[in-house]
Amino acid sequence: MDTLGAPLSKRSETPLAPSAAEKQSAYAQQLADVPEFTSYGPILNSSANPAQLTESETEYQVNCVKHIFKEHVVFQVYLFPRDHMVELLT
């Protein structure tokens, strides 16, 4: 006997974007790995999404995440494409 049911939908192969809590946790872990920031205490707040500091059409894109501590503000800067980062630093 055949049964009728709703058609099965295929699962998307695209991974889900991280939640705000997951982003906050990842930022906190990244900063915890830097010994100079341990004296700042816990992060009170971080930007939900990186702010784009350059035009999207430029060769290099710069994004920034702001982290708020009790008495400090830390700007975490990302440079894309990363493969050219070494060329810029040398």
Contacts in CASP RR format, 6 or more apart in sequence:
PFRMAT RR
TARGET T0000
AUTHOR 0000-0000-0000
METHOD contacts of the structure
MODEL  1
MDTLGAPLSKRSETPLAPSAAEKQSAYAQQLADVPEFTSYGPILNSSANP
AQLTESETEYQVNCVKHIFKEHVVFQVYLFPRDHMVELLT
18 26 0 8 1.000
20 48 0 8 1.000
23 46 0 8 1.000
23 48 0 8 1.000
24 43 0 8 1.000
24 46 0 8 1.000
27 43 0 8 1.000
27 46 0 8 1.000
27 65 0 8 1.000
27 67 0 8 1.000
27 76 0 8 1.000
28 42 0 8 1.000
28 43 0 8 1.000
28 46 0 8 1.000
30 76 0 8 1.000
31 37 0 8 1.000
31 43 0 8 1.000
31 67 0 8 1.000
31 74 0 8 1.000
31 76 0 8 1.000
32 38 0 8 1.000
37 74 0 8 1.000
40 69 0 8 1.000
40 70 0 8 1.000
40 71 0 8 1.000
40 72 0 8 1.000
40 74 0 8 1.000
41 69 0 8 1.000
41 70 0 8 1.000
42 69 0 8 1.000
43 67 0 8 1.000
43 68 0 8 1.000
43 69 0 8 1.000
44 68 0 8 1.000
44 69 0 8 1.000
44 70 0 8 1.000
45 67 0 8 1.000
45 68 0 8 1.000
46 65 0 8 1.000
46 66 0 8 1.000
46 67 0 8 1.000
46 68 0 8 1.000
47 64 0 8 1.000
47 65 0 8 1.000
47 66 0 8 1.000
47 67 0 8 1.000
50 63 0 8 1.000
50 64 0 8 1.000
50 65 0 8 1.000
50 78 0 8 1.000
51 63 0 8 1.000
51 64 0 8 1.000
51 65 0 8 1.000
51 66 0 8 1.000
52 61 0 8 1.000
52 62 0 8 1.000
52 63 0 8 1.000
53 62 0 8 1.000
53 63 0 8 1.000
53 64 0 8 1.000
53 77 0 8 1.000
54 60 0 8 1.000
54 61 0 8 1.000
54 62 0 8 1.000
60 79 0 8 1.000
60 80 0 8 1.000
60 81 0 8 1.000
60 84 0 8 1.000
60 88 0 8 1.000
61 79 0 8 1.000
61 80 0 8 1.000
62 77 0 8 1.000
62 78 0 8 1.000
62 79 0 8 1.000
62 80 0 8 1.000
63 77 0 8 1.000
63 78 0 8 1.000
63 80 0 8 1.000
64 75 0 8 1.000
64 76 0 8 1.000
64 77 0 8 1.000
64 78 0 8 1.000
65 75 0 8 1.000
65 76 0 8 1.000
65 78 0 8 1.000
66 73 0 8 1.000
66 74 0 8 1.000
66 75 0 8 1.000
66 76 0 8 1.000
67 73 0 8 1.000
67 74 0 8 1.000
67 75 0 8 1.000
67 76 0 8 1.000
79 85 0 8 1.000
79 88 0 8 1.000
END
